[in-house]
Amino acid sequence: MSKFVNYVKASRDELLHKVTWPTYSELQNSAVVVFVAALLIALVVFIMDMVIGAHPDLSWKGILGYIYDLLR
């Protein structure tokens, strides 16, 4: 049990004295970067979904589906 208590004390000491915490401004900037990156990834996935037509049960076949129909 004393090992666990020592671990908790050492962890608390490290979090309070050795960790460099970001400022509020740095947190805001990081949040904006993550939000923009998530939007870009979502946009890329949406465009790929529209081009490939990943929903065969819907009437939309995707751009590639219409190109394949033209080539038949």
Phi and psi in degrees as a GROMACS rama.xvg file:
@    title "Ramachandran Plot"
@    xaxis  label "Phi"
@    yaxis  label "Psi"
@TYPE xy
-68.0098  -29.3237  SER-2
-65.3781  -39.413  LYS-3
-65.9492  -42.7828  PHE-4
-62.9556  -42.7643  VAL-5
-62.9573  -39.3841  ASN-6
-62.1025  -45.3746  TYR-7
-64.0094  -43.0423  VAL-8
-63.4982  -42.6534  LYS-9
-66.7238  -38.9877  ALA-10
-64.3635  -43.3281  SER-11
-63.6125  -44.2172  ARG-12
-60.9927  -42.3123  ASP-13
-65.6736  -42.6333  GLU-14
-65.9545  -34.0666  LEU-15
-83.3693  -33.3075  LEU-16
-117.713  -20.9982  HIS-17
-111.203  -17.8428  LYS-18
-88.659  135.445  VAL-19
-95.2145  111.269  THR-20
-86.9759  142.088  TRP-21
-71.3451  154.684  PRO-22
-78.666  169.311  THR-23
-62.8423  -38.15  TYR-24
-64.2022  -42.2342  SER-25
-63.4615  -38.8052  GLU-26
-64.2179  -41.2345  LEU-27
-63.1878  -44.4098  GLN-28
-62.269  -41.3653  ASN-29
-64.9186  -39.3958  SER-30
-63.9151  -39.6435  ALA-31
-65.3597  -42.1407  VAL-32
-62.1697  -43.9836  VAL-33
-64.6391  -41.4682  VAL-34
-63.559  -45.4186  PHE-35
-65.4638  -41.8269  VAL-36
-62.9719  -40.8382  ALA-37
-63.8223  -40.7073  ALA-38
-64.4324  -42.1824  LEU-39
-63.738  -42.4498  LEU-40
-64.6287  -41.4511  ILE-41
-63.2123  -39.0704  ALA-42
-65.8217  -41.8703  LEU-43
-63.4364  -43.387  VAL-44
-64.3998  -40.153  VAL-45
-62.856  -44.6899  PHE-46
-64.1821  -42.3892  ILE-47
-62.2302  -39.4625  MET-48
-64.8989  -39.4446  ASP-49
-69.7591  -38.6746  MET-50
-71.1488  -46.4999  VAL-51
-78.8691  -31.9576  ILE-52
74.0601  62.156  GLY-53
-78.4406  8.06366  ALA-54
-118.183  84.8934  HIS-55
-67.8849  -20.2303  PRO-56
-80.4485  -11.2595  ASP-57
-94.5635  166.034  LEU-58
-73.5001  -20.8436  SER-59
-75.0639  121.094  TRP-60
-97.9796  -5.11262  LYS-61
84.942  161.717  GLY-62
-62.0376  -40.902  ILE-63
-64.2239  -35.5478  LEU-64
-62.2975  -40.9037  GLY-65
-70.2816  -35.14  TYR-66
-65.9899  -41.5323  ILE-67
-63.4038  -37.3601  TYR-68
-65.2156  -36.4799  ASP-69
-68.5928  -32.4511  LEU-70
-80.4731  -12.4815  LEU-71
